[in-house]
């Protein structure tokens, strides 16, 4: 197996069994700030493309094991979306897939930026962009494939960091290394018996496979602004689940990026499919809590007082 790294020599990249006859690799750069996988932009004599390789660990956190087959799930997800012209226009096309090397080649959508700048006010989400995101979910959640690959291993990984690790009082992660005072601010939620019972029940529900195709990680790091408009990337947590989860993650990150309160109302009004909005709110609360006191931290521009207020609001989403 060829194990790629950020600065893999071009002669090694050339050895991959994926190039057309006469195609030569002439350049390689890191494409974005991927958390789960190694993602490279490759320039050849014929084209520019994105090369993504999954490894048996989380690339950003190598001490965390992860299913190496997750790239198979992403391929299946992106391939399935090609049946809908609107969805197909919002995601990269799969150009090739090398199962042995856990490697996938994707259409290069063009150099752009993700929306992580929203957390610090550097990127402003417009009404039109929000509508695009909601409309994407409406179309995606109408897909109910009968034979999608099992995503149990990925759900188990995500479950630990959504519903378990953040709420352990002694988990070995000192939140004061993120921001002084955050460890103390987290303790009421790690000691809240009623809250943790609700989260445990919700976590068991999350582990059950659903019937609706969901993205699974629908947050600003999975949205890409390019010349042709807003695109959606990185569905490695995609699979059959509950549509409420995607909506919850979207709403939670509107909270986490200090977007106008009216945006939440806009999402709920524009999303036209029937869902359980109480369940959406519960998942929303968990996503906020885990992003504030779990290991998957974000570049947030919040004071401790603001984080404490948001932690309290997240609790009311779970226990209204």
DONU-842179 format. One record per atom (N, C-alpha, C, CB): residue in three letters; x, y, z. Coordinates in steps of 0.2 Angstrom, whole numbers, plus 5000, padded with zeros to 4 digits. Glycine has a CB too. Example, Ala and Ser with C-alpha at 12.3 -4.5 7.8 and 13.67 -1.06 7.14 Angstrom:
REM residues 2
Ala506649725039/Ala506249785039/Ala506649845039/Ala505749785045/Ser506449895035/Ser506849955036/Ser506450005039/Ser507049975029/
REM end
This chain:
REM residues 320
Unk500449945000/Unk500050005000/Unk500450065000/Unk499550005006/Unk500350114996/Unk500650184996/Unk500350225001/Unk500650214989/Unk500750245006/Unk500550295011/Unk500750365010/Unk500850265018/Unk500250405008/Unk500350475006/Unk500450515012/Unk499850495001/Unk500850565011/Unk500950615016/Unk500850685013/Unk501650615020/Unk500850745017/Unk500750805014/Unk501350825008/Unk500850865019/Unk501950805010/Unk502450815005/Unk502750755001/Unk503050855008/Unk502250714999/Unk502450654996/Unk502850674989/Unk501850614994/Unk503450644988/Unk503750664982/Unk503350644976/Unk504450624982/Unk503450684971/Unk503050684964/Unk503250614961/Unk503250734960/Unk503850584962/Unk503950524958/Unk503550464962/Unk504750504959/Unk503450474968/Unk503050424972/Unk502250434969/Unk503050434979/Unk502050494969/Unk501350504967/Unk501250474959/Unk501150574967/Unk501750484955/Unk501750454949/Unk501650384948/Unk502450474945/Unk501850344954/Unk501850274954/Unk501150254955/Unk502250244959/Unk500650294957/Unk499950274958/Unk499650244952/Unk499550334961/Unk499250194953/Unk498950164947/Unk498350194944/Unk498850084948/Unk498350264944/Unk497750304943/Unk497750344937/Unk497550334949/Unk498350354934/Unk498450404929/Unk498350384922/Unk499150434929/Unk498150424917/Unk498050414910/Unk498650404907/Unk497550464907/Unk498650374901/Unk499250364897/Unk499550424896/Unk499150324891/Unk500250434897/Unk500650494896/Unk500550544901/Unk500450514889/Unk500050534906/Unk499950594911/Unk500550594916/Unk499250574915/Unk500750654917/Unk501350664922/Unk501150714928/Unk501950694918/Unk501350694934/Unk501150734940/Unk501750784940/Unk501150684946/Unk501450844940/Unk501950904940/Unk501950944946/Unk501850944934/Unk501450934951/Unk501350974957/Unk500950944962/Unk501151044955/Unk501050964968/Unk500550934974/Unk500550984979/Unk500850864976/Unk499951004982/Unk499951054987/Unk499351024992/Unk499751124985/Unk499351044998/Unk498851025003/Unk498151065001/Unk499051035010/Unk497651025001/Unk496951064999/Unk496551065005/Unk496651014993/Unk496551125008/Unk496151135014/Unk496351105020/Unk495451105012/Unk495951115025/Unk496151095032/Unk495751035034/Unk496051155037/Unk495850975030/Unk495450925032/Unk495650895039/Unk495550865027/Unk495150865042/Unk495250835049/Unk495350765048/Unk494650855053/Unk494850735045/Unk494850655044/Unk495350625040/Unk494150635042/Unk495450655034/Unk495850625029/Unk496450665026/Unk495450605023/Unk496950635023/Unk497450675019/Unk497150695013/Unk498050635018/Unk497150765011/Unk496850785005/Unk497350835001/Unk496150835007/Unk497550814995/Unk498050844991/Unk497650874985/Unk498650804990/Unk497950924982/Unk497750954976/Unk498350934971/Unk497651034975/Unk498250894966/Unk498750864961/Unk498650904955/Unk498650794961/Unk499250924952/Unk499250954946/Unk499650904941/Unk499551024946/Unk499350894936/Unk499650844931/Unk499750884924/Unk499250784930/Unk500050854919/Unk500050884913/Unk499350884909/Unk500550844908/Unk498850854912/Unk498250854909/Unk497650884913/Unk498050784907/Unk497750894919/Unk497150914923/Unk497450934930/Unk496650864924/Unk496950964934/Unk497050974941/Unk496450934945/Unk496951044943/Unk496650894950/Unk496150854953/Unk496350854961/Unk496150784950/Unk495850824965/Unk495950814972/Unk496050744973/Unk495350844976/Unk496550734977/Unk496750664979/Unk496550654987/Unk497450644977/Unk496150604989/Unk495950604996/Unk496150524998/Unk495250614997/Unk496550525003/Unk496650455006/Unk496450455013/Unk497450445005/Unk496150395015/Unk495950385022/Unk496450345025/Unk495250355023/Unk496550355031/Unk497050315035/Unk496750285041/Unk497650355037/Unk497050235045/Unk496750205050/Unk496750245057/Unk497050135052/Unk496750315056/Unk496750355061/Unk496450425058/Unk497450365065/Unk496250465063/Unk496050535061/Unk496650575059/Unk495650565067/Unk496750605053/Unk497350635051/Unk497550695056/Unk497350665044/Unk497050735058/Unk497150795063/Unk497350765070/Unk496550835063/Unk497050715072/Unk497250685078/Unk497450615078/Unk496550685083/Unk498050605076/Unk498350535074/Unk498250485080/Unk499050535072/Unk498150505086/Unk498050455092/Unk497350425092/Unk498250495098/Unk496950455088/Unk496250435087/Unk496150385082/Unk495750495087/Unk496050315083/Unk495950275078/Unk495250285074/Unk495850195080/Unk495250275067/Unk494650285063/Unk494650235058/Unk494650355060/Unk494050215056/Unk493950155050/Unk494250185044/Unk493250145049/Unk494750145041/Unk495150165035/Unk494650155029/Unk495750115034/Unk494150115030/Unk493650105024/Unk493150165023/Unk493250045025/Unk493250225027/Unk492750275026/Unk492750315020/Unk492950335032/Unk493350305016/Unk493350335009/Unk492850295005/Unk494050335006/Unk492750235006/Unk492250195002/Unk491550225003/Unk492250125004/Unk491350245009/Unk490750275011/Unk490650345007/Unk490650285018/Unk491150385007/Unk491150445004/Unk491050434996/Unk491750485005/Unk491450384993/Unk491350374986/Unk490550354985/Unk491750314984/Unk490350304989/Unk489650284988/Unk489150344988/Unk489450224993/Unk489250384993/Unk488850444994/Unk488850494988/Unk489050485001/Unk489450504986/Unk489550554980/Unk489250524974/Unk490250574979/Unk489350464973/Unk489050424967/Unk488350424967/Unk489350354967/Unk488050414973/Unk487350414973/Unk486950484971/Unk487050394980/Unk487350534973/Unk487050604972/Unk487050614965/Unk487450654976/Unk487450584961/Unk487450594953/Unk486750584950/Unk487950554950/Unk486250554953/Unk485650534950/Unk485150594951/Unk485250484954/Unk485350644955/Unk484950714955/Unk485450764952/Unk484750724963/Unk485250794947/Unk485650844944/Unk485750904948/Unk485250874937/Unk485350924953/Unk485450984957/Unk485950964962/Unk484851004961/Unk485850904965/Unk486350884970/Unk487050874967/Unk486150814974/Unk487050844961/Unk487650834957/Unk488050894956/Unk487550794951/Unk487750954955/Unk488051014954/Unk488351044960/Unk487551064951/Unk488251014966/Unk488451044972/Unk489051004975/Unk487851054977/Unk489150954972/Unk489750904975/Unk490250884970/Unk489450844979/Unk490850874972/Unk491350844967/Unk491150784964/Unk492050844970/Unk491350774958/Unk491250704955/Unk491850664956/Unk491150714947/Unk491650594957/Unk492250544958/Unk492550534951/Unk491950484962/Unk493150534951/Unk493550524945/Unk493850454945/Unk494150574944/Unk494050434950/Unk494350364951/Unk494350344958/Unk495050354947/Unk494350274959/Unk494350244966/Unk494850194966/Unk493650224968/Unk495350194971/Unk495850134972/Unk495750114979/Unk496550164971/Unk495350054979/Unk495150024985/Unk495750004989/Unk494649964984/Unk496249974986/Unk496849944989/Unk497250004993/Unk497349914984/Unk497250054990/Unk497650114993/Unk497150164997/Unk498050154988/Unk496550144998/Unk496050185001/Unk496050254998/Unk496150185009/Unk496050264992/Unk496250324988/Unk495650344983/Unk496950314985/Unk495450404983/Unk494950424979/Unk495150494975/Unk494250434982/Unk495050494969/Unk495150554965/Unk494550594964/Unk495550534958/Unk494550654965/Unk493950694965/Unk494050754960/Unk493650724971/Unk493450774957/Unk493450834953/Unk493750894957/Unk492750844950/Unk494150934954/Unk494350994958/Unk493851044956/Unk495151014955/Unk493551064961/Unk492951114961/Unk493251194960/Unk492551114966/Unk493951194960/Unk494251264960/Unk494451284967/Unk493751314957/Unk495051324967/Unk495251354973/Unk494751394976/Unk495951384972/Unk494551384982/Unk494051424986/Unk494251424993/Unk493351394984/Unk493751444997/Unk493851445004/Unk493251405008/Unk493951515007/Unk493351375013/Unk492851345017/Unk492451405021/Unk493051285022/Unk492051385025/Unk491651435029/Unk491851445036/Unk490951425029/Unk492451415038/Unk492651415045/Unk492751485048/Unk493351375046/Unk492851535043/Unk492951605045/Unk492351635048/Unk493151645039/Unk491751595048/Unk491151615051/Unk491251625058/Unk490551575049/Unk491651585061/Unk491651585069/Unk492051645071/Unk492051515071/Unk492351675067/Unk492751735069/Unk492551795066/Unk493451725068/Unk491951795062/Unk491651855059/Unk492051865052/Unk491651905063/Unk492451825050/Unk492851845044/Unk492451825038/Unk493551805044/Unk491951775038/Unk491551755033/Unk490851765035/Unk491751685031/Unk490451795031/Unk489751815032/Unk489351765028/Unk489551885031/Unk488851735031/Unk488451685027/Unk487851735025/Unk488151625032/Unk487751735019/Unk487151775016/Unk486451735016/Unk487351795009/Unk485951765015/Unk485251735015/Unk485251685009/Unk484751785014/Unk485551705004/Unk485551654998/Unk485951594999/Unk485851694992/Unk486551605002/Unk486951545004/Unk486551495009/Unk487651565007/Unk486251525014/Unk485851485019/Unk485351445015/Unk485551535024/Unk484951485011/Unk484451445007/Unk484751395003/Unk484051495002/Unk485351405000/Unk485651344996/Unk485751285000/Unk486251374993/Unk486051295006/Unk486151245011/Unk485551205013/Unk486551275017/Unk485051245014/Unk484351205016/Unk484051175010/Unk483851265019/Unk484151205005/Unk483851164999/Unk484251104997/Unk483851214993/Unk484851104998/Unk485251044997/Unk485050995002/Unk486051064999/Unk484951005008/Unk484650955013/Unk483950925011/Unk484650985020/Unk483550975009/Unk482850955007/Unk482950895001/Unk482451015004/Unk483350914996/Unk483450864991/Unk483750804993/Unk483850894985/Unk484350804997/Unk484750754999/Unk484250705004/Unk485250775004/Unk483850735008/Unk483450695012/Unk482850655009/Unk483150735018/Unk482750675003/Unk482250634999/Unk482550574996/Unk481950674993/Unk483250564996/Unk483550504994/Unk483550445000/Unk484250514992/Unk483250394998/Unk483150335003/Unk483450275000/Unk482450335005/Unk484050264999/Unk484350204995/Unk484250144999/Unk485150214994/Unk484150094995/Unk483950024999/Unk484649995001/Unk483549984994/Unk485150004997/Unk485749964998/Unk486450004999/Unk485849914993/Unk486350055004/Unk486950095005/Unk487450055010/Unk486750165008/Unk488050065009/Unk488550025013/Unk488450045021/Unk489250045011/Unk488549995025/Unk488550005032/Unk489050055034/Unk488649935036/Unk488750105039/Unk489150155042/Unk489250145049/Unk488850225040/Unk489150085052/Unk489150075059/Unk489750095062/Unk489050005060/Unk490350085059/Unk491050095062/Unk491050175062/Unk491550065058/Unk490850205057/Unk490950285058/Unk490450315063/Unk490850315051/Unk489850285063/Unk489350305068/Unk489650295075/Unk488750275068/Unk489950235076/Unk490250225083/Unk490850275085/Unk490550155083/Unk491250295080/Unk491750345081/Unk491450405083/Unk492250345075/Unk490950425079/Unk490650495080/Unk490250495086/Unk490250515074/Unk489950435088/Unk489550435094/Unk490050445100/Unk489250365095/Unk490650425100/Unk491050435106/Unk491250505107/Unk491750395105/Unk491350545102/Unk491550615103/Unk490950665103/Unk491950635097/Unk490350635101/Unk489750675102/Unk489350665109/Unk489250655096/Unk489250605111/Unk488850585116/Unk489250555122/Unk488350535114/Unk489850545122/Unk490150515127/Unk490750555130/Unk490450445125/Unk491350555126/Unk491950585129/Unk491850655132/Unk492450595123/Unk491450705128/Unk491450775131/Unk491050775138/Unk491050815127/Unk490750725140/Unk490350725146/Unk490650685152/Unk489650705145/Unk491250655151/Unk491650625156/Unk492050675160/Unk492050575153/Unk491950675166/Unk492250725171/Unk493050715170/Unk491950725178/Unk493250655170/Unk493950635170/Unk494150605163/Unk494150595176/Unk494150645158/Unk494350615151/Unk495050635149/Unk493850645146/Unk495450665153/Unk496150675151/Unk496250735147/Unk496350615148/Unk495650775145/Unk495750835141/Unk495650895145/Unk495250825135/Unk496150935146/Unk496150995151/Unk495851045146/Unk496751005154/Unk495251065147/Unk494951125143/Unk495251185144/Unk494251125144/Unk495651195150/Unk495951265151/Unk496551275146/Unk496251265158/Unk496751215142/Unk497251225137/Unk496951255131/Unk497551155135/Unk496251255130/Unk495951285125/Unk495851355127/Unk495251245123/Unk495551365133/Unk495451435135/Unk495351435143/Unk494751465132/Unk495751475146/Unk495751475154/Unk495051485156/Unk496251525156/Unk494851445161/Unk494151445164/Unk493651405161/Unk493951515163/Unk493851365155/Unk493351325151/Unk493251265155/Unk493551315144/Unk493751235158/Unk493651175162/Unk493151185168/Unk494351155165/Unk493151235171/Unk492751245177/Unk492051255174/Unk492951305181/Unk491951295168/Unk491351305165/Unk490951245163/Unk491351355159/Unk491351195161/Unk491151125159/Unk490851085164/Unk491651095155/Unk491051095170/Unk490951045175/Unk490151035177/Unk491251065182/Unk489751095177/Unk489051085178/Unk488751035173/Unk488751145178/Unk488951035167/Unk488650995162/Unk488950915162/Unk488751025155/Unk489550915165/Unk489850845166/Unk489550815172/Unk490550845166/Unk489250855176/Unk488950825182/Unk488150825183/Unk489250865188/Unk487850845177/Unk487150855177/Unk486850785175/Unk486950905171/Unk486550745180/Unk486350685179/Unk485750675174/Unk486150655186/Unk485350725175/Unk484750725170/Unk484950735163/Unk484250775172/Unk485350785162/Unk485650805155/Unk485950745152/Unk486150865156/Unk486450715156/Unk486850655154/Unk486350595152/Unk487350635159/Unk485850585156/Unk485350535154/Unk485050545147/Unk484850525160/Unk484850605146/Unk484550625140/Unk485050615134/Unk484250695140/Unk485650635135/Unk486150625130/Unk486250555128/Unk486750665132/Unk486250515134/Unk486350445133/Unk485850415128/Unk486450405139/Unk485250425130/Unk484650405126/Unk484650425119/Unk483950425129/Unk484850485118/Unk484950515111/Unk485450485107/Unk485050595111/Unk486050465111/Unk486650435108/Unk486450365105/Unk487150425113/Unk486050325109/Unk485850265107/Unk485350265100/Unk485450225112/Unk484950315100/Unk484550335094/Unk485050345088/Unk484050385095/Unk485550385089/Unk486050405084/Unk486350345081/Unk486550455086/Unk486450295085/Unk486850235083/Unk486350185079/Unk487050195089/Unk485750195079/Unk485250155075/Unk485250185068/Unk484550155078/Unk485350135063/Unk485350155056/Unk484650175054/Unk485550095052/Unk484650235050/Unk483950265048/Unk483850235041/Unk483950335049/Unk483450275038/Unk483250255031/Unk483350315026/Unk482450235030/Unk483550375029/Unk483650435025/Unk484450445024/Unk483350495028/Unk484650465018/Unk485350485017/Unk485450555020/Unk485450485009/Unk485950555024/Unk486150615027/Unk486950625026/Unk486050615035/Unk487050695026/Unk487750715026/Unk488250685032/Unk487850785024/Unk487950705038/Unk488250675044/Unk488750725047/Unk488650615042/Unk488950775043/Unk489450825046/Unk489350895043/Unk490150805046/Unk488650915043/Unk488450975039/Unk488651045042/Unk487750975037/Unk489251055043/Unk489451115046/Unk489951155042/Unk489851095053/Unk490151215044/Unk490551265039/Unk491151235036/Unk490751325043/Unk491451185039/Unk492051155036/Unk491951115031/Unk492451115042/Unk491251095030/Unk491051055024/Unk490751095019/Unk490550995027/Unk490751155019/Unk490451205014/Unk491051235011/Unk489951255017/Unk491051245004/Unk491551275001/Unk491351324996/Unk491951214997/Unk491651384996/Unk491451444992/Unk491951444986/Unk491451504996/Unk491751434980/Unk492151434974/Unk491851484969/Unk492251364971/Unk492151494963/Unk491851544959/Unk491151524956/Unk492351544953/Unk491051454956/Unk490351434953/Unk489851434959/Unk490451364950/Unk490051454965/Unk489551454970/Unk489651404976/Unk488851434967/Unk489251394980/Unk489351354986/Unk489251284985/Unk488851374992/Unk489751244987/Unk489851174986/Unk489851144993/Unk490451154982/Unk489651074993/Unk489651034999/Unk490150974998/Unk488951005000/Unk490650975003/Unk491150925002/Unk491150875009/Unk491850955001/Unk491650835009/Unk491850785015/Unk491250755018/Unk492150835020/Unk490850705014/Unk490350675017/Unk490550605020/Unk489750655012/Unk491150605023/Unk491450535026/Unk490950515032/Unk492150545028/Unk490550555035/Unk490150535040/Unk489450525037/Unk490050585046/Unk489350525031/Unk488750515027/Unk488450445028/Unk488750535020/Unk487850435026/Unk487550365027/Unk486750375028/Unk487950325032/Unk486550315030/Unk485850315032/Unk485750335039/Unk485550245031/Unk485350385040/Unk485150415047/Unk484550445047/Unk485750455049/Unk484550495052/Unk483950535053/Unk484050605050/Unk483750535061/Unk483650635046/Unk483750695043/Unk483750755049/Unk483150715039/Unk483450745055/Unk483550785060/Unk484250805062/Unk483150765066/Unk484650755061/Unk485350765063/Unk485750815059/Unk485750695063/Unk485650815052/Unk485950865048/Unk485650935049/Unk485750845041/Unk485050935050/Unk484751005052/Unk484951035059/Unk483950995052/Unk485050985063/Unk485351005070/Unk486051035070/Unk485250945075/Unk486450995066/Unk487151025065/Unk487151085062/Unk487550965061/Unk486751095057/Unk486751165053/Unk486551215058/Unk486251165047/Unk485951205062/Unk485751255067/Unk486251265072/Unk485051235070/Unk486551215075/Unk487051225080/Unk487651265078/Unk487351155082/Unk487851265072/Unk488451305069/Unk488251375068/Unk488751265064/Unk487551385066/Unk487351455066/Unk487451485073/Unk486651455064/Unk487251445078/Unk487351475085/Unk488051485087/Unk487051425090/Unk488451435085/Unk489251435086/Unk489551495083/Unk489551375085/Unk489251515077/Unk489651565073/Unk489251635074/Unk489651545066/Unk488851645079/Unk488451705080/Unk488151735074/Unk488951755083/Unk487751695071/Unk487351715065/Unk486751745068/Unk487251655060/Unk486351785064/Unk485751815066/Unk485251765068/Unk485451855061/Unk484851775074/Unk484351735076/Unk483851715071/Unk484051765083/Unk483751765067/Unk483251755061/Unk483451695057/Unk483151815057/Unk484051685056/Unk484351625052/Unk483951555054/Unk485051625052/Unk483951545061/Unk483651485063/Unk482951475061/Unk483751475071/Unk482551535061/Unk481851535059/Unk481851525052/Unk481551605061/Unk482251555048/Unk482351545041/Unk482451475039/Unk482851585037/Unk482851435042/Unk482951365041/Unk482351325042/Unk483551335045/Unk482051335048/Unk481451295049/Unk480851315045/Unk481251315056/Unk480851375042/Unk480251385037/Unk480451365030/Unk480151465037/Unk481051355028/Unk481251335022/Unk481251265021/Unk481851375020/Unk481451225026/Unk481551155026/Unk480751125025/Unk481851125032/Unk480651095020/Unk479951085018/Unk479751015019/Unk479851095011/Unk480150965022/Unk479950905023/Unk479750895030/Unk480550855021/Unk479350845032/Unk479150835039/Unk479750805043/Unk478550785039/Unk479850835049/Unk480350815053/Unk480050825060/Unk481050845052/Unk480450795065/Unk480250805072/Unk480750865075/Unk480450735076/Unk480450925075/Unk480850975077/Unk481150975084/Unk480451045076/Unk480750935089/Unk481050925096/Unk481650885095/Unk480550895100/Unk481650835091/Unk482250795090/Unk482850835087/Unk482150735086/Unk482650885082/Unk483150925079/Unk483450965085/Unk482850975074/Unk483050995089/Unk483351035095/Unk483750995099/Unk482751065099/Unk483650935101/Unk484050895105/Unk484750885102/Unk483650825107/Unk484750865096/Unk485350845093/Unk485750915092/Unk485250825086/Unk485450965091/Unk485751035091/Unk486051055097/Unk485151095090/Unk485751035103/Unk486051045110/Unk486751005111/Unk485551035115/Unk486650945108/Unk487250905109/Unk487850925105/Unk487050825107/Unk487750945099/Unk488250975094/Unk488551035097/Unk487950985087/Unk488151075100/Unk488451135103/Unk488851115109/Unk487951185105/Unk488651075114/Unk489051055120/Unk489651025118/Unk488551005124/Unk489650975113/Unk490250945111/Unk490750985108/Unk490050885107/Unk490551035104/Unk491051085101/Unk491351125106/Unk490651125096/Unk490951145112/Unk491251185117/Unk491651155122/Unk490651225120/Unk491451085124/Unk491851055129/Unk492150985127/Unk491351045135/Unk492150975121/Unk492350905118/Unk493050925115/Unk491950875113/Unk493350865112/Unk493950875108/Unk493950905102/Unk494350805108/Unk493350905098/Unk493350935092/Unk493251015092/Unk492750905088/Unk493751045094/Unk493651115095/Unk493651155089/Unk494251145100/Unk493351215089/Unk493251265083/Unk493651325085/Unk492551275081/Unk493851365080/Unk494151435081/Unk493651485083/Unk494551455075/Unk493351475089/Unk492751515091/Unk493051585094/Unk492351485096/Unk492651635092/Unk492851705095/Unk492351715101/Unk492751765090/Unk492351675106/Unk491951685112/Unk492351695118/Unk491451625113/Unk492051735123/Unk492351745129/Unk492051685133/Unk492151805133/Unk492351675139/Unk492151615144/Unk491351635146/Unk492551615150/Unk491251695147/Unk490551715149/Unk490051695143/Unk490451785150/Unk490251705137/Unk489851695131/Unk489751615130/Unk490151725125/Unk490351585131/Unk490251505131/Unk489851485136/Unk490951475131/Unk489851505142/Unk489451485147/Unk488651495146/Unk489551525154/Unk488551555143/Unk487851565140/Unk487651525135/Unk487851645138/Unk488051505130/Unk487851455125/Unk487851385128/Unk488451465119/Unk488251365132/Unk488151305136/Unk487451295139/Unk488751295141/Unk487251345142/Unk486651345146/Unk486051345141/Unk486551415150/Unk486151385135/Unk485651375130/Unk485551305127/Unk485751425124/Unk486151275126/Unk486151205123/Unk485851155128/Unk486851185122/Unk485851165134/Unk485551125139/Unk484751135138/Unk485651145146/Unk484551195137/Unk483751205136/Unk483551175129/Unk483651275136/Unk483951165124/Unk483751135118/Unk483651055120/Unk484351135113/Unk484051025124/Unk483950955126/Unk483450945131/Unk484650935129/Unk483350995136/Unk482850985141/Unk482451055142/Unk483250975148/Unk482051065137/Unk481651125137/Unk481151135143/Unk481251125131/
REM end
